Amino acid sequence: MSRPADRAHRSLPRVLPEIRHRYGPRVHVVSTPYAMSLLARLCSPATAQPLLTELIRRLYTDLLSHVVSAEFPLAAIDAPTRMAAHHSEARLRGDVIDPAARAVCVNIARAGTLPSQVCYEALNFLLDPARVRQDHIFMERRTDRRGRVVGVNFAGSKIGGNLTGAHVLIPDPMGATGSSLLATVRRLLLHGKPAKILAMHLVVTPEALRAVKRSRLPVTVYAVRVDRGMSPPEVLDTVPGTKWAKERGLNARQYIVPGAGGVGELMNNAER
């Protein structure tokens, strides 16, 4: 008779190392010392290519590990290890991420191209590669004469099939106004009902989080850092989300403060 699985490897914890906030249960700010150190270096004016690309790879690899561990389904395994040739009980029994889970990474060109590719490649090692896909959406922010975002312009998309039942990841580094994210989600929902829609930002603002909440779209937001640098000093001294209506992370031109300074342009060595 085979032995039961070691209790230590069953019902694995799904506790996120997130900061305390009051934005609601669909927001997770995973500000670990490791990620914040990498992000601080990414945002430094001294950081350029090729270091910038490598930092983004490492940040999204780390963020993906938290998202998958917290959100993806588990499955019990009972599989031999290499030691099974020497001992019949050398079997690994316990919980792992279900390899049969479906995952779709959505590339919002251009800042989301590398983050989506990083997540797509990593998920191919974790899940059955036949159940992992990458979709592409091409858009740009539409602004008024004052430079304020008033919407998005779609240039096209490549959705590779139905999304029903899939875990959909939208890795977009800067969550400024939320307009690109919400436009993407609305476009994706035309292709079925995903199991979960998970936005993955390096930096997000209170304004973007408010926009997501008001939309009532089924989106869960993960971010490494929440930037509310335009808020009054007394607001900055409160737990994030306590005085949400007074929190500000965007300047008059809707750039994030402290922000990172045009990540999409920096990634592509384009003029800003």
Secondary structure, DSSP 8 states (H G I E B T S, - for coil): ------GGGSS----------SS-TTEEE---HHHHHHHHHHHSTT--TTHHHHHHHHHHHHHHHHHHHHHS-EEEEEEE-GGGGT-TT-EEEEEEE-TT--EEEEEEETTTHHHHHHHHHHHHHHS-GGGEEEEEEEEEEEE-TTS-EEEEEEEEEE--S--TT-EEEEE-SEESSSHHHHHHHHHHGGG---SEEEEEEEEE-HHHHHHHHHHT-SEEEEEEEE--TTS-HHHHTS-TTTTGGG---B-TT--BSS--S-HHHHHHT---
